[in-house]
Amino acid sequence: MSDEKKWAIVTGGSRGLGFETAKGLIAAGISVYIIGKDEVRAQQSAEKLGCNFRAVDVADSKKFRQVLTEINEEATSNGFQTLDILVLAHGVMSEKMSKTLRTTDEEWRRTLSINLDAVFTAVNQLAPAMSDARKGRVIVYSACLGRMSGPGTHGGLAPYRISKAGVNAFVKNLSYETGLGARGFLVDAICPNHCRTDMGGPDAPRSAQEGADTAIWLATREFDPAKDKTGLLWEDRQVVDW
């Protein structure tokens, strides 16, 4: 990437994988806005990181769009150009017993509104300008439980698995709509694996920093459309099957 000052928005940035992603981007010299649901926690995390923040429930699409618009306007007033990096690290796990035949309407909508609908809202609101400017990277935290290959969708946690499968389909479809990186706009999904976060629990085998590494790499890597690829699912900087 060039020496021009970059800026990024990281949802779910007040904790876990989002926090570590924001931390890595800031270390790379990128200005960051984090978005979290809880205002106190988001402010505390922003103070630790030395970045800007906004608090909003991403499941509320109207308020979420408003906040994204406000961030964009503020960044523009501070001299930044079109958004360079959008990392969507927000997410929620569905209830342990949420099998397809046992899940309630409320649990289904809660999970999909956060994990999938809010991804659409953010991309739909911000990415058109990025694509038109022929630049920008969108990185979406998915999950190996959303893969159609392997044990990804082999039952249980239905709203979560299906929401992440939807994220994978969303990313793949968008990548083809935007030229697979040939026009300068990149979009990818990542599987961070089981990490020690609020969702993953304290006994998970990987740290949040390890889980965030691939997202930071995708956001900052040099990209040659003649040989490099986008529109894929990545795990530990390697492409894995959808």
C-alpha positions, -999 to 999 in steps of 0.1 A, spaced: 0 0 0 12 36 -6 25 60 20 -7 80 18 -25 82 51 -51 55 53 -82 52 75 -104 23 85 -136 14 103 -137 -17 125 -170 -29 138 -169 -50 169 -137 -30 177 -143 -26 214 -132 -61 223 -118 -95 211 -109 -99 175 -121 -65 165 -100 -48 192 -69 -67 181 -76 -59 144 -79 -22 152 -47 -24 173 -28 -40 144 -41 -14 119 -31 14 141 4 -1 145 6 -1 107 0 37 107 -37 36 98 -62 59 115 -91 39 129 -127 43 140 -140 15 161 -177 7 165 -191 -11 196 -225 -17 210 -217 -6 246 -207 31 247 -187 28 279 -167 -2 267 -162 13 233 -149 45 248 -125 27 271 -112 6 242 -108 37 221 -88 53 248 -65 22 251 -60 22 213 -58 59 208 -85 61 182 -120 74 176 -151 54 184 -189 53 180 -215 32 199 -244 17 181 -263 -16 179 -255 -29 144 -288 -48 144 -306 -15 141 -299 -9 104 -313 27 104 -292 38 133 -262 19 120 -264 36 87 -266 70 104 -235 63 125 -216 52 94 -226 84 77 -215 105 106 -181 87 108 -176 92 70 -185 129 72 -162 135 102 -133 118 85 -138 138 54 -139 170 74 -105 160 88 -90 156 54 -94 119 47 -105 107 13 -127 77 5 -126 49 32 -97 26 27 -105 -4 49 -137 -18 63 -133 -46 88 -166 -62 100 -156 -81 132 -189 -78 150 -208 -111 157 -229 -131 181 -232 -168 189 -266 -185 188 -278 -204 218 -263 -238 223 -295 -257 217 -305 -236 187 -311 -265 162 -331 -257 132 -362 -275 145 -360 -260 179 -349 -224 172 -374 -196 179 -382 -167 156 -366 -143 181 -333 -163 183 -331 -167 145 -336 -130 138 -313 -119 166 -284 -140 152 -289 -132 115 -296 -95 120 -262 -91 136 -241 -116 118 -255 -112 83 -279 -83 79 -255 -58 95 -227 -70 71 -250 -60 42 -259 -27 58 -222 -17 63 -211 -28 29 -241 -13 11 -236 20 29 -198 24 25 -185 1 -2 -201 18 -33 -178 48 -29 -148 25 -23 -156 6 -55 -161 38 -75 -128 51 -63 -112 18 -75 -96 12 -41 -104 -2 -7 -105 -35 12 -135 -51 29 -127 -79 53 -155 -98 70 -150 -121 99 -168 -154 91 -163 -188 107 -153 -223 97 -187 -234 110 -201 -216 80 -182 -236 54 -202 -259 31 -172 -282 30 -158 -302 59 -178 -302 91 -189 -266 87 -227 -271 84 -230 -304 100 -258 -295 125 -264 -276 156 -260 -239 163 -282 -234 132 -287 -197 132 -249 -191 137 -237 -216 111 -263 -204 86 -255 -167 92 -218 -174 85 -226 -195 55 -246 -164 43 -216 -142 50 -194 -165 28 -219 -164 0 -222 -126 3 -185 -121 1 -181 -144 -29 -210 -128 -48 -197 -93 -41 -163 -102 -53 -176 -112 -87 -198 -81 -89 -167 -59 -83 -143 -76 -107 -123 -99 -84 -98 -72 -75 -91 -61 -111 -107 -27 -104 -87 -21 -71 -115 -31 -47 -109 -62 -26 -133 -82 -5 -125 -113 16 -138 -134 44 -117 -149 71 -120 -178 95 -101 -168 127 -106 -202 143 -115 -207 180 -100 -178 199 -100 -166 235 -127 -139 233 -159 -133 251 -176 -156 225 -149 -182 223 -143 -185 261 -111 -185 281 -101 -221 272 -100 -216 234 -67 -227 219 -58 -194 201 -54 -159 213 -74 -130 198 -42 -116 184 -35 -148 165 -71 -148 152 -68 -112 140 -35 -117 121 -51 -126 88 -75 -97 88 -46 -73 94 -26 -89 67 -55 -87 42 -60 -51 51 -24 -41 45 -9 -65 20 5 -55 -14 -19 -67 -41 -11 -75 -77 -42 -83 -96 -21 -103 -121 -11 -129 -95 -29 -122 -62 -65 -133 -54 -94 -118 -36 -130 -129 -30 -120 -159 -9 -122 -174 25 -89 -172 43 -75 -190 74 -40 -183 87 -32 -164 55 -41 -194 33 -72 -199 12 -96 -226 24 -126 -241 6 -160 -224 10 
